[in-house]
Amino acid sequence: MNKDIIVFDFETGGRDPHTCQPTQIAAIAIDGRSLKPKGTFNSEIWAETDDEKAIKKGLGPIEDGALKVTGKTREGISKAPRPKTVWKKFCNFVDKYNWKGTNFFAPIAAGYNILGYDMIIVDRLCKEYGPWDDQRQKQKLFHQINKIDMMDNYYMWTEGDPSIKTRSMDAIRERMWADYNGSAHDALQDVKDTANLMIKFMKTHRAVYRNLKLEKAFADGNTYI
């Protein structure tokens, strides 16, 4: 792979990615060829803790359930750096790994359930603070085509395992880590765990691909459908 990968995660004050307020963002840059880490980003984010003010701004109020999950407090959130400042720093971090400075060579976004959650927030923040593509109505920070969502990837590898009842990140930690104790979510820890999961499976992909016969695989007419 000739593009680097940014594994990232938001902690938020709510469950709806279209309105929730981010309270933390963390990321790890991974070399697309060697799969070794190249850099880390982590920042708390200010959020509007006054429910009425948040609603007037079109934002979701901070939910007590979300605070319980993330281990954050309203006081701590109110003292964090402003979203615009954090987002600018995060974009600068991502741009460091766009080694030709073009959309085609922009880093590939990766995470757990990023297609259904985190990338929606990225679009929101890019539309508000940049970089935003007015013509395509989408973000211009990450690679425009490729994404790595480890929730879907993990499903593809384990869909035939009847013992799996849930594929939440916590369930994966419990299965794959010896010392998981169910601690509160933190964006940086979530990113580290997701990156380890991604690297494990990407190494497996590469090993399998070396022995995978794709050239003229259906030339004999033996298709599945």
MOQUI-V575147 format. One record per residue. N is the residue number from 0. SS is DSSP state (H for helix, E for strand, L for the rest). BURIAL is I if it has 16 or more other C-alpha atoms within 10 Angstrom, else O. D_FIRST is the distance of its C-alpha to the first C-alpha in Angstrom with 2 decimals. Layout:
# MOQUI-V575147
n->N ss->SS burial->BURIAL d_first->D_FIRST
n->N ss->SS burial->BURIAL d_first->D_FIRST
This chain:
# MOQUI-V575147
n->0 ss->L burial->O d_first->0.00
n->1 ss->L burial->O d_first->3.80
n->2 ss->L burial->I d_first->5.60
n->3 ss->L burial->I d_first->7.68
n->4 ss->E burial->I d_first->9.46
n->5 ss->E burial->I d_first->13.25
n->6 ss->E burial->I d_first->15.20
n->7 ss->E burial->I d_first->18.65
n->8 ss->E burial->I d_first->22.07
n->9 ss->E burial->I d_first->25.43
n->10 ss->E burial->I d_first->28.79
n->11 ss->E burial->I d_first->31.34
n->12 ss->L burial->I d_first->35.07
n->13 ss->L burial->I d_first->35.04
n->14 ss->L burial->I d_first->33.42
n->15 ss->L burial->O d_first->33.14
n->16 ss->L burial->I d_first->29.85
n->17 ss->L burial->I d_first->31.72
n->18 ss->L burial->I d_first->34.38
n->19 ss->L burial->I d_first->33.56
n->20 ss->L burial->I d_first->33.57
n->21 ss->E burial->I d_first->30.61
n->22 ss->E burial->I d_first->32.07
n->23 ss->E burial->I d_first->29.01
n->24 ss->E burial->I d_first->25.32
n->25 ss->E burial->I d_first->22.96
n->26 ss->E burial->I d_first->19.26
n->27 ss->E burial->I d_first->16.90
n->28 ss->E burial->I d_first->13.87
n->29 ss->E burial->I d_first->11.11
n->30 ss->L burial->I d_first->8.75
n->31 ss->L burial->I d_first->5.14
n->32 ss->L burial->O d_first->5.36
n->33 ss->L burial->O d_first->9.04
n->34 ss->L burial->I d_first->9.62
n->35 ss->L burial->O d_first->12.69
n->36 ss->E burial->O d_first->14.62
n->37 ss->E burial->O d_first->15.07
n->38 ss->E burial->O d_first->17.83
n->39 ss->E burial->I d_first->20.13
n->40 ss->E burial->O d_first->22.19
n->41 ss->E burial->I d_first->25.28
n->42 ss->E burial->I d_first->28.32
n->43 ss->E burial->I d_first->31.25
n->44 ss->L burial->I d_first->32.22
n->45 ss->L burial->I d_first->35.76
n->46 ss->L burial->I d_first->36.95
n->47 ss->L burial->I d_first->40.28
n->48 ss->L burial->I d_first->42.29
n->49 ss->L burial->O d_first->45.34
n->50 ss->H burial->O d_first->44.98
n->51 ss->H burial->O d_first->47.19
n->52 ss->H burial->O d_first->45.42
n->53 ss->H burial->I d_first->42.01
n->54 ss->H burial->O d_first->43.30
n->55 ss->H burial->O d_first->44.81
n->56 ss->L burial->O d_first->41.43
n->57 ss->L burial->O d_first->39.92
n->58 ss->L burial->I d_first->38.09
n->59 ss->L burial->I d_first->38.39
n->60 ss->L burial->I d_first->40.72
n->61 ss->L burial->I d_first->39.48
n->62 ss->L burial->I d_first->40.09
n->63 ss->H burial->O d_first->41.75
n->64 ss->H burial->O d_first->39.66
n->65 ss->H burial->I d_first->36.44
n->66 ss->H burial->I d_first->38.00
n->67 ss->H burial->O d_first->38.90
n->68 ss->H burial->O d_first->35.37
n->69 ss->H burial->I d_first->33.79
n->70 ss->L burial->O d_first->36.75
n->71 ss->L burial->I d_first->37.19
n->72 ss->L burial->O d_first->40.53
n->73 ss->H burial->I d_first->41.78
n->74 ss->H burial->O d_first->43.10
n->75 ss->H burial->O d_first->39.82
n->76 ss->H burial->I d_first->37.96
n->77 ss->H burial->I d_first->40.64
n->78 ss->L burial->O d_first->40.08
n->79 ss->L burial->I d_first->36.30
n->80 ss->L burial->I d_first->34.77
n->81 ss->L burial->O d_first->34.91
n->82 ss->H burial->I d_first->32.02
n->83 ss->H burial->O d_first->31.68
n->84 ss->H burial->O d_first->31.44
n->85 ss->H burial->I d_first->28.85
n->86 ss->H burial->I d_first->26.71
n->87 ss->H burial->O d_first->26.83
n->88 ss->H burial->O d_first->25.74
n->89 ss->H burial->I d_first->22.87
n->90 ss->H burial->I d_first->21.68
n->91 ss->H burial->O d_first->21.98
n->92 ss->H burial->I d_first->19.88
n->93 ss->H burial->I d_first->17.02
n->94 ss->H burial->I d_first->17.47
n->95 ss->L burial->O d_first->17.06
n->96 ss->L burial->I d_first->13.28
n->97 ss->L burial->I d_first->13.24
n->98 ss->L burial->O d_first->13.03
n->99 ss->L burial->O d_first->14.45
n->100 ss->L burial->O d_first->16.68
n->101 ss->L burial->O d_first->16.11
n->102 ss->L burial->O d_first->15.53
n->103 ss->L burial->O d_first->12.62
n->104 ss->L burial->I d_first->10.68
n->105 ss->L burial->I d_first->12.28
n->106 ss->L burial->I d_first->10.71
n->107 ss->E burial->I d_first->10.22
n->108 ss->E burial->I d_first->13.52
n->109 ss->E burial->I d_first->13.97
n->110 ss->E burial->I d_first->17.30
n->111 ss->L burial->I d_first->20.09
n->112 ss->L burial->I d_first->21.86
n->113 ss->H burial->I d_first->20.27
n->114 ss->H burial->I d_first->20.74
n->115 ss->H burial->O d_first->24.40
n->116 ss->H burial->I d_first->25.11
n->117 ss->H burial->I d_first->23.02
n->118 ss->H burial->I d_first->21.49
n->119 ss->H burial->I d_first->25.10
n->120 ss->H burial->I d_first->26.13
n->121 ss->H burial->I d_first->23.34
n->122 ss->H burial->I d_first->24.73
n->123 ss->H burial->I d_first->28.19
n->124 ss->H burial->I d_first->27.53
n->125 ss->H burial->I d_first->25.64
n->126 ss->H burial->I d_first->28.56
n->127 ss->H burial->O d_first->31.03
n->128 ss->H burial->O d_first->29.53
n->129 ss->L burial->I d_first->26.66
n->130 ss->L burial->I d_first->24.25
n->131 ss->E burial->I d_first->25.35
n->132 ss->E burial->O d_first->25.15
n->133 ss->L burial->O d_first->28.77
n->134 ss->L burial->O d_first->28.24
n->135 ss->L burial->O d_first->25.60
n->136 ss->L burial->O d_first->27.03
n->137 ss->E burial->I d_first->23.80
n->138 ss->E burial->I d_first->21.94
n->139 ss->L burial->I d_first->20.04
n->140 ss->L burial->I d_first->18.48
n->141 ss->L burial->I d_first->15.18
n->142 ss->L burial->I d_first->12.86
n->143 ss->L burial->I d_first->15.45
n->144 ss->L burial->O d_first->13.98
n->145 ss->L burial->O d_first->11.40
n->146 ss->E burial->I d_first->12.88
n->147 ss->E burial->I d_first->12.76
n->148 ss->E burial->I d_first->16.42
n->149 ss->H burial->I d_first->17.16
n->150 ss->H burial->I d_first->20.69
n->151 ss->H burial->I d_first->19.78
n->152 ss->H burial->I d_first->17.27
n->153 ss->H burial->I d_first->20.05
n->154 ss->H burial->O d_first->22.55
n->155 ss->H burial->O d_first->20.85
n->156 ss->H burial->O d_first->20.88
n->157 ss->H burial->O d_first->24.40
n->158 ss->L burial->O d_first->26.22
n->159 ss->L burial->O d_first->28.42
n->160 ss->L burial->O d_first->29.63
n->161 ss->L burial->O d_first->33.12
n->162 ss->L burial->O d_first->33.53
n->163 ss->L burial->O d_first->31.10
n->164 ss->L burial->O d_first->33.19
n->165 ss->L burial->O d_first->30.85
n->166 ss->L burial->O d_first->27.16
n->167 ss->L burial->O d_first->27.70
n->168 ss->H burial->I d_first->25.73
n->169 ss->H burial->I d_first->29.05
n->170 ss->H burial->O d_first->29.50
n->171 ss->H burial->I d_first->26.10
n->172 ss->H burial->I d_first->27.05
n->173 ss->H burial->O d_first->30.40
n->174 ss->H burial->O d_first->28.94
n->175 ss->H burial->O d_first->26.21
n->176 ss->L burial->O d_first->27.66
n->177 ss->L burial->O d_first->30.96
n->178 ss->L burial->O d_first->32.24
n->179 ss->L burial->O d_first->31.56
n->180 ss->L burial->O d_first->34.80
n->181 ss->L burial->O d_first->34.20
n->182 ss->L burial->O d_first->34.21
n->183 ss->L burial->O d_first->33.88
n->184 ss->L burial->I d_first->30.53
n->185 ss->L burial->I d_first->28.97
n->186 ss->H burial->I d_first->25.84
n->187 ss->H burial->I d_first->24.46
n->188 ss->H burial->O d_first->25.25
n->189 ss->H burial->I d_first->23.79
n->190 ss->H burial->I d_first->20.48
n->191 ss->H burial->I d_first->20.54
n->192 ss->H burial->I d_first->21.42
n->193 ss->H burial->I d_first->18.82
n->194 ss->H burial->I d_first->16.05
n->195 ss->H burial->O d_first->17.56
n->196 ss->H burial->I d_first->17.75
n->197 ss->H burial->I d_first->14.13
n->198 ss->H burial->O d_first->13.02
n->199 ss->H burial->O d_first->15.78
n->200 ss->H burial->I d_first->14.72
n->201 ss->H burial->O d_first->10.98
n->202 ss->H burial->O d_first->12.35
n->203 ss->H burial->O d_first->14.85
n->204 ss->H burial->O d_first->12.61
n->205 ss->H burial->O d_first->10.94
n->206 ss->H burial->O d_first->14.54
n->207 ss->H burial->O d_first->16.02
n->208 ss->H burial->O d_first->13.72
n->209 ss->L burial->O d_first->14.80
n->210 ss->L burial->O d_first->18.32
n->211 ss->L burial->O d_first->17.88
n->212 ss->L burial->O d_first->19.86
n->213 ss->L burial->O d_first->18.84
n->214 ss->L burial->O d_first->20.21
n->215 ss->L burial->O d_first->23.59
n->216 ss->L burial->O d_first->23.63
n->217 ss->L burial->O d_first->26.50
n->218 ss->L burial->O d_first->28.24
n->219 ss->L burial->O d_first->31.20
n->220 ss->L burial->O d_first->31.84
n->221 ss->L burial->O d_first->31.29
n->222 ss->L burial->O d_first->29.55
n->223 ss->L burial->O d_first->29.92
n->224 ss->L burial->O d_first->31.69
